[in-house]
């Protein structure tokens, strides 16, 4: 929605204003205690406090309208944006008045507000804010010049009372006001181009997502049909291989065995392709609380027979104090089991595989390490891409889907987590997963 981007920028301005209030108070304190200029410091501190108070009100109000999702939220958001800038301009004018007026070089801080206005508002609104700034400035200078307002001279900083010098007033005012409008024009032009660019990129991204969805649905349908046909072929091969239709000679047995092995591998590949496609297409994954410790133990049990067959003992360092986490238990267990199986597969006989699970406050860190073949450094950026397999992995074992790590990445990201790998060819790999304990569903 349009107002969401504006709300984010308003929140950014609110955060920026807290920094500004702190900076003003510190500056006034330094001028009072160290520089020792003769200025009315009480009004300066009071204005800073008032800025902080209305900033707090804006913060609470923005949070309120976002939480309640009011029907006229877009109108309210625009009003808030315009009101904030106008109040800031008035507050800055007041600060400038009590600290030297036109003699104060900080008058050009108005330019920052013009840039901010151009980012937050439309071009028309940013020019309106530039007009407000010019009016506030001219009003302050005029009232001081005609002694309607007291002028607080920056004694020790300027030699003469420049606020009474008509040439200085005219020259500075002309430079100041033209700079305001130029800043508003240039910043709004850049902002408009960036917003247009952002809009076109969003539209392109949505189009790509839609095309990817259509592609995934097509893959899902076709793959499901292929799986049914391959399963039918396998169901025909099995009784022949078991001799239920008569004895086979050695040549026939070898052909049937090879056909059965190929069919099994093809079904495994199709299942992996179906799984990753379903994850990509599913908008919702059912999230429930479950024990990560028990899930990890179940994954280890699944992989343990293959590990023992290669003389590999899976060591574990699991913090049993980790409580329940929220997620899709089946997917998390499958991901851990897949990473453990990969470590076992690509670790030499008698090697080491280790799983570590640590508590990190609101997060859990799962690490699976081995001293296997590792991954070439130049191939690490591609390791989580679909159908990608490292060159040394393909040399060690020709068969493989190249979908396991991609599926792990999909699962982790759907859990709002992060997965990465540290590896050195010939020395082993460490796959790390960081998952939040509590999370909202995408």
Secondary structure as a PSIPRED ss2 file (coil, helix, strand):
# PSIPRED VFORMAT (PSIPRED V4.0)

   1 X C   1.000  0.000  0.000
   2 X H   0.000  1.000  0.000
   3 X H   0.000  1.000  0.000
   4 X H   0.000  1.000  0.000
   5 X H   0.000  1.000  0.000
   6 X H   0.000  1.000  0.000
   7 X H   0.000  1.000  0.000
   8 X H   0.000  1.000  0.000
   9 X H   0.000  1.000  0.000
  10 X H   0.000  1.000  0.000
  11 X H   0.000  1.000  0.000
  12 X H   0.000  1.000  0.000
  13 X H   0.000  1.000  0.000
  14 X H   0.000  1.000  0.000
  15 X H   0.000  1.000  0.000
  16 X H   0.000  1.000  0.000
  17 X H   0.000  1.000  0.000
  18 X H   0.000  1.000  0.000
  19 X H   0.000  1.000  0.000
  20 X H   0.000  1.000  0.000
  21 X H   0.000  1.000  0.000
  22 X H   0.000  1.000  0.000
  23 X H   0.000  1.000  0.000
  24 X H   0.000  1.000  0.000
  25 X H   0.000  1.000  0.000
  26 X H   0.000  1.000  0.000
  27 X H   0.000  1.000  0.000
  28 X H   0.000  1.000  0.000
  29 X H   0.000  1.000  0.000
  30 X H   0.000  1.000  0.000
  31 X H   0.000  1.000  0.000
  32 X H   0.000  1.000  0.000
  33 X H   0.000  1.000  0.000
  34 X H   0.000  1.000  0.000
  35 X H   0.000  1.000  0.000
  36 X C   1.000  0.000  0.000
  37 X C   1.000  0.000  0.000
  38 X C   1.000  0.000  0.000
  39 X C   1.000  0.000  0.000
  40 X C   1.000  0.000  0.000
  41 X H   0.000  1.000  0.000
  42 X H   0.000  1.000  0.000
  43 X H   0.000  1.000  0.000
  44 X H   0.000  1.000  0.000
  45 X H   0.000  1.000  0.000
  46 X H   0.000  1.000  0.000
  47 X H   0.000  1.000  0.000
  48 X H   0.000  1.000  0.000
  49 X H   0.000  1.000  0.000
  50 X H   0.000  1.000  0.000
  51 X H   0.000  1.000  0.000
  52 X H   0.000  1.000  0.000
  53 X H   0.000  1.000  0.000
  54 X H   0.000  1.000  0.000
  55 X H   0.000  1.000  0.000
  56 X H   0.000  1.000  0.000
  57 X H   0.000  1.000  0.000
  58 X H   0.000  1.000  0.000
  59 X H   0.000  1.000  0.000
  60 X H   0.000  1.000  0.000
  61 X H   0.000  1.000  0.000
  62 X H   0.000  1.000  0.000
  63 X H   0.000  1.000  0.000
  64 X H   0.000  1.000  0.000
  65 X H   0.000  1.000  0.000
  66 X H   0.000  1.000  0.000
  67 X H   0.000  1.000  0.000
  68 X H   0.000  1.000  0.000
  69 X C   1.000  0.000  0.000
  70 X C   1.000  0.000  0.000
  71 X C   1.000  0.000  0.000
  72 X C   1.000  0.000  0.000
  73 X H   0.000  1.000  0.000
  74 X H   0.000  1.000  0.000
  75 X H   0.000  1.000  0.000
  76 X H   0.000  1.000  0.000
  77 X H   0.000  1.000  0.000
  78 X H   0.000  1.000  0.000
  79 X H   0.000  1.000  0.000
  80 X H   0.000  1.000  0.000
  81 X H   0.000  1.000  0.000
  82 X H   0.000  1.000  0.000
  83 X H   0.000  1.000  0.000
  84 X H   0.000  1.000  0.000
  85 X H   0.000  1.000  0.000
  86 X H   0.000  1.000  0.000
  87 X H   0.000  1.000  0.000
  88 X H   0.000  1.000  0.000
  89 X H   0.000  1.000  0.000
  90 X H   0.000  1.000  0.000
  91 X H   0.000  1.000  0.000
  92 X H   0.000  1.000  0.000
  93 X H   0.000  1.000  0.000
  94 X H   0.000  1.000  0.000
  95 X H   0.000  1.000  0.000
  96 X H   0.000  1.000  0.000
  97 X H   0.000  1.000  0.000
  98 X C   1.000  0.000  0.000
  99 X C   1.000  0.000  0.000
 100 X C   1.000  0.000  0.000
 101 X H   0.000  1.000  0.000
 102 X H   0.000  1.000  0.000
 103 X H   0.000  1.000  0.000
 104 X C   1.000  0.000  0.000
 105 X H   0.000  1.000  0.000
 106 X H   0.000  1.000  0.000
 107 X H   0.000  1.000  0.000
 108 X H   0.000  1.000  0.000
 109 X H   0.000  1.000  0.000
 110 X H   0.000  1.000  0.000
 111 X H   0.000  1.000  0.000
 112 X H   0.000  1.000  0.000
 113 X H   0.000  1.000  0.000
 114 X H   0.000  1.000  0.000
 115 X H   0.000  1.000  0.000
 116 X H   0.000  1.000  0.000
 117 X H   0.000  1.000  0.000
 118 X H   0.000  1.000  0.000
 119 X H   0.000  1.000  0.000
 120 X H   0.000  1.000  0.000
 121 X C   1.000  0.000  0.000
 122 X C   1.000  0.000  0.000
 123 X H   0.000  1.000  0.000
 124 X H   0.000  1.000  0.000
 125 X H   0.000  1.000  0.000
 126 X H   0.000  1.000  0.000
 127 X H   0.000  1.000  0.000
 128 X H   0.000  1.000  0.000
 129 X H   0.000  1.000  0.000
 130 X H   0.000  1.000  0.000
 131 X H   0.000  1.000  0.000
 132 X H   0.000  1.000  0.000
 133 X H   0.000  1.000  0.000
 134 X H   0.000  1.000  0.000
 135 X H   0.000  1.000  0.000
 136 X H   0.000  1.000  0.000
 137 X H   0.000  1.000  0.000
 138 X H   0.000  1.000  0.000
 139 X H   0.000  1.000  0.000
 140 X H   0.000  1.000  0.000
 141 X H   0.000  1.000  0.000
 142 X H   0.000  1.000  0.000
 143 X H   0.000  1.000  0.000
 144 X H   0.000  1.000  0.000
 145 X H   0.000  1.000  0.000
 146 X C   1.000  0.000  0.000
 147 X C   1.000  0.000  0.000
 148 X C   1.000  0.000  0.000
 149 X C   1.000  0.000  0.000
 150 X C   1.000  0.000  0.000
 151 X C   1.000  0.000  0.000
 152 X C   1.000  0.000  0.000
 153 X C   1.000  0.000  0.000
 154 X C   1.000  0.000  0.000
 155 X E   0.000  0.000  1.000
 156 X C   1.000  0.000  0.000
 157 X C   1.000  0.000  0.000
 158 X E   0.000  0.000  1.000
 159 X C   1.000  0.000  0.000
 160 X C   1.000  0.000  0.000
 161 X C   1.000  0.000  0.000
 162 X H   0.000  1.000  0.000
 163 X H   0.000  1.000  0.000
 164 X H   0.000  1.000  0.000
 165 X C   1.000  0.000  0.000
 166 X H   0.000  1.000  0.000
 167 X H   0.000  1.000  0.000
 168 X H   0.000  1.000  0.000
 169 X H   0.000  1.000  0.000
 170 X H   0.000  1.000  0.000
 171 X H   0.000  1.000  0.000
 172 X H   0.000  1.000  0.000
 173 X H   0.000  1.000  0.000
 174 X H   0.000  1.000  0.000
 175 X H   0.000  1.000  0.000
 176 X H   0.000  1.000  0.000
 177 X H   0.000  1.000  0.000
 178 X H   0.000  1.000  0.000
 179 X H   0.000  1.000  0.000
 180 X H   0.000  1.000  0.000
 181 X H   0.000  1.000  0.000
 182 X H   0.000  1.000  0.000
 183 X H   0.000  1.000  0.000
 184 X H   0.000  1.000  0.000
 185 X H   0.000  1.000  0.000
 186 X H   0.000  1.000  0.000
 187 X H   0.000  1.000  0.000
 188 X H   0.000  1.000  0.000
 189 X H   0.000  1.000  0.000
 190 X H   0.000  1.000  0.000
 191 X H   0.000  1.000  0.000
 192 X H   0.000  1.000  0.000
 193 X H   0.000  1.000  0.000
 194 X H   0.000  1.000  0.000
 195 X H   0.000  1.000  0.000
 196 X H   0.000  1.000  0.000
 197 X H   0.000  1.000  0.000
 198 X H   0.000  1.000  0.000
 199 X H   0.000  1.000  0.000
 200 X H   0.000  1.000  0.000
 201 X H   0.000  1.000  0.000
 202 X H   0.000  1.000  0.000
 203 X H   0.000  1.000  0.000
 204 X H   0.000  1.000  0.000
 205 X H   0.000  1.000  0.000
 206 X H   0.000  1.000  0.000
 207 X H   0.000  1.000  0.000
 208 X H   0.000  1.000  0.000
 209 X H   0.000  1.000  0.000
 210 X H   0.000  1.000  0.000
 211 X H   0.000  1.000  0.000
 212 X H   0.000  1.000  0.000
 213 X H   0.000  1.000  0.000
 214 X H   0.000  1.000  0.000
 215 X H   0.000  1.000  0.000
 216 X H   0.000  1.000  0.000
 217 X H   0.000  1.000  0.000
 218 X H   0.000  1.000  0.000
 219 X H   0.000  1.000  0.000
 220 X H   0.000  1.000  0.000
 221 X H   0.000  1.000  0.000
 222 X H   0.000  1.000  0.000
 223 X H   0.000  1.000  0.000
 224 X H   0.000  1.000  0.000
 225 X H   0.000  1.000  0.000
 226 X H   0.000  1.000  0.000
 227 X H   0.000  1.000  0.000
 228 X H   0.000  1.000  0.000
 229 X H   0.000  1.000  0.000
 230 X H   0.000  1.000  0.000
 231 X H   0.000  1.000  0.000
 232 X H   0.000  1.000  0.000
 233 X H   0.000  1.000  0.000
 234 X H   0.000  1.000  0.000
 235 X H   0.000  1.000  0.000
 236 X H   0.000  1.000  0.000
 237 X H   0.000  1.000  0.000
 238 X H   0.000  1.000  0.000
 239 X H   0.000  1.000  0.000
 240 X H   0.000  1.000  0.000
 241 X H   0.000  1.000  0.000
 242 X C   1.000  0.000  0.000
 243 X C   1.000  0.000  0.000
 244 X C   1.000  0.000  0.000
 245 X C   1.000  0.000  0.000
 246 X C   1.000  0.000  0.000
 247 X C   1.000  0.000  0.000
 248 X C   1.000  0.000  0.000
 249 X C   1.000  0.000  0.000
 250 X H   0.000  1.000  0.000
 251 X H   0.000  1.000  0.000
 252 X H   0.000  1.000  0.000
 253 X H   0.000  1.000  0.000
 254 X H   0.000  1.000  0.000
 255 X H   0.000  1.000  0.000
 256 X H   0.000  1.000  0.000
 257 X H   0.000  1.000  0.000
 258 X H   0.000  1.000  0.000
 259 X H   0.000  1.000  0.000
 260 X H   0.000  1.000  0.000
 261 X H   0.000  1.000  0.000
 262 X H   0.000  1.000  0.000
 263 X H   0.000  1.000  0.000
 264 X H   0.000  1.000  0.000
 265 X H   0.000  1.000  0.000
 266 X H   0.000  1.000  0.000
 267 X H   0.000  1.000  0.000
 268 X H   0.000  1.000  0.000
 269 X H   0.000  1.000  0.000
 270 X H   0.000  1.000  0.000
 271 X H   0.000  1.000  0.000
 272 X H   0.000  1.000  0.000
 273 X H   0.000  1.000  0.000
 274 X H   0.000  1.000  0.000
 275 X H   0.000  1.000  0.000
 276 X H   0.000  1.000  0.000
 277 X H   0.000  1.000  0.000
 278 X H   0.000  1.000  0.000
 279 X H   0.000  1.000  0.000
 280 X H   0.000  1.000  0.000
 281 X H   0.000  1.000  0.000
 282 X C   1.000  0.000  0.000
 283 X C   1.000  0.000  0.000
 284 X C   1.000  0.000  0.000
 285 X C   1.000  0.000  0.000
 286 X C   1.000  0.000  0.000
 287 X C   1.000  0.000  0.000
 288 X E   0.000  0.000  1.000
 289 X E   0.000  0.000  1.000
 290 X E   0.000  0.000  1.000
 291 X E   0.000  0.000  1.000
 292 X H   0.000  1.000  0.000
 293 X H   0.000  1.000  0.000
 294 X H   0.000  1.000  0.000
 295 X H   0.000  1.000  0.000
 296 X H   0.000  1.000  0.000
 297 X H   0.000  1.000  0.000
 298 X H   0.000  1.000  0.000
 299 X H   0.000  1.000  0.000
 300 X H   0.000  1.000  0.000
 301 X H   0.000  1.000  0.000
 302 X H   0.000  1.000  0.000
 303 X H   0.000  1.000  0.000
 304 X H   0.000  1.000  0.000
 305 X H   0.000  1.000  0.000
 306 X H   0.000  1.000  0.000
 307 X H   0.000  1.000  0.000
 308 X H   0.000  1.000  0.000
 309 X H   0.000  1.000  0.000
 310 X C   1.000  0.000  0.000
 311 X C   1.000  0.000  0.000
 312 X C   1.000  0.000  0.000
 313 X E   0.000  0.000  1.000
 314 X E   0.000  0.000  1.000
 315 X E   0.000  0.000  1.000
 316 X E   0.000  0.000  1.000
 317 X E   0.000  0.000  1.000
 318 X E   0.000  0.000  1.000
 319 X C   1.000  0.000  0.000
 320 X C   1.000  0.000  0.000
 321 X C   1.000  0.000  0.000
 322 X C   1.000  0.000  0.000
 323 X C   1.000  0.000  0.000
 324 X E   0.000  0.000  1.000
 325 X E   0.000  0.000  1.000
 326 X E   0.000  0.000  1.000
 327 X E   0.000  0.000  1.000
 328 X C   1.000  0.000  0.000
 329 X H   0.000  1.000  0.000
 330 X H   0.000  1.000  0.000
 331 X H   0.000  1.000  0.000
 332 X H   0.000  1.000  0.000
 333 X H   0.000  1.000  0.000
 334 X H   0.000  1.000  0.000
 335 X H   0.000  1.000  0.000
 336 X H   0.000  1.000  0.000
 337 X H   0.000  1.000  0.000
 338 X H   0.000  1.000  0.000
 339 X H   0.000  1.000  0.000
 340 X H   0.000  1.000  0.000
 341 X H   0.000  1.000  0.000
 342 X H   0.000  1.000  0.000
 343 X H   0.000  1.000  0.000
 344 X H   0.000  1.000  0.000
 345 X H   0.000  1.000  0.000
 346 X C   1.000  0.000  0.000
 347 X C   1.000  0.000  0.000
 348 X C   1.000  0.000  0.000
 349 X C   1.000  0.000  0.000
 350 X C   1.000  0.000  0.000
 351 X C   1.000  0.000  0.000
 352 X E   0.000  0.000  1.000
 353 X E   0.000  0.000  1.000
 354 X E   0.000  0.000  1.000
 355 X E   0.000  0.000  1.000
 356 X E   0.000  0.000  1.000
 357 X E   0.000  0.000  1.000
 358 X E   0.000  0.000  1.000
 359 X E   0.000  0.000  1.000
 360 X E   0.000  0.000  1.000
 361 X C   1.000  0.000  0.000
 362 X C   1.000  0.000  0.000
 363 X E   0.000  0.000  1.000
 364 X E   0.000  0.000  1.000
 365 X E   0.000  0.000  1.000
 366 X E   0.000  0.000  1.000
 367 X E   0.000  0.000  1.000
 368 X E   0.000  0.000  1.000
 369 X E   0.000  0.000  1.000
 370 X E   0.000  0.000  1.000
 371 X C   1.000  0.000  0.000
 372 X C   1.000  0.000  0.000
 373 X C   1.000  0.000  0.000
 374 X C   1.000  0.000  0.000
 375 X C   1.000  0.000  0.000
 376 X C   1.000  0.000  0.000
 377 X H   0.000  1.000  0.000
 378 X H   0.000  1.000  0.000
 379 X H   0.000  1.000  0.000
 380 X H   0.000  1.000  0.000
 381 X H   0.000  1.000  0.000
 382 X H   0.000  1.000  0.000
 383 X C   1.000  0.000  0.000
 384 X C   1.000  0.000  0.000
 385 X C   1.000  0.000  0.000
 386 X C   1.000  0.000  0.000
 387 X C   1.000  0.000  0.000
 388 X C   1.000  0.000  0.000
 389 X C   1.000  0.000  0.000
 390 X C   1.000  0.000  0.000
 391 X H   0.000  1.000  0.000
 392 X H   0.000  1.000  0.000
 393 X H   0.000  1.000  0.000
 394 X H   0.000  1.000  0.000
 395 X H   0.000  1.000  0.000
 396 X H   0.000  1.000  0.000
 397 X C   1.000  0.000  0.000
 398 X C   1.000  0.000  0.000
 399 X C   1.000  0.000  0.000
 400 X C   1.000  0.000  0.000
 401 X C   1.000  0.000  0.000
 402 X C   1.000  0.000  0.000
 403 X C   1.000  0.000  0.000
 404 X H   0.000  1.000  0.000
 405 X H   0.000  1.000  0.000
 406 X H   0.000  1.000  0.000
 407 X H   0.000  1.000  0.000
 408 X H   0.000  1.000  0.000
 409 X H   0.000  1.000  0.000
 410 X H   0.000  1.000  0.000
 411 X H   0.000  1.000  0.000
 412 X H   0.000  1.000  0.000
 413 X H   0.000  1.000  0.000
 414 X H   0.000  1.000  0.000
 415 X C   1.000  0.000  0.000
 416 X C   1.000  0.000  0.000
 417 X C   1.000  0.000  0.000
 418 X E   0.000  0.000  1.000
 419 X E   0.000  0.000  1.000
 420 X E   0.000  0.000  1.000
 421 X E   0.000  0.000  1.000
 422 X E   0.000  0.000  1.000
 423 X E   0.000  0.000  1.000
 424 X E   0.000  0.000  1.000
 425 X C   1.000  0.000  0.000
 426 X C   1.000  0.000  0.000
 427 X C   1.000  0.000  0.000
 428 X E   0.000  0.000  1.000
 429 X E   0.000  0.000  1.000
 430 X E   0.000  0.000  1.000
 431 X E   0.000  0.000  1.000
 432 X E   0.000  0.000  1.000
 433 X E   0.000  0.000  1.000
 434 X E   0.000  0.000  1.000
 435 X E   0.000  0.000  1.000
 436 X E   0.000  0.000  1.000
 437 X C   1.000  0.000  0.000
 438 X C   1.000  0.000  0.000
 439 X C   1.000  0.000  0.000
 440 X C   1.000  0.000  0.000
 441 X C   1.000  0.000  0.000
 442 X C   1.000  0.000  0.000
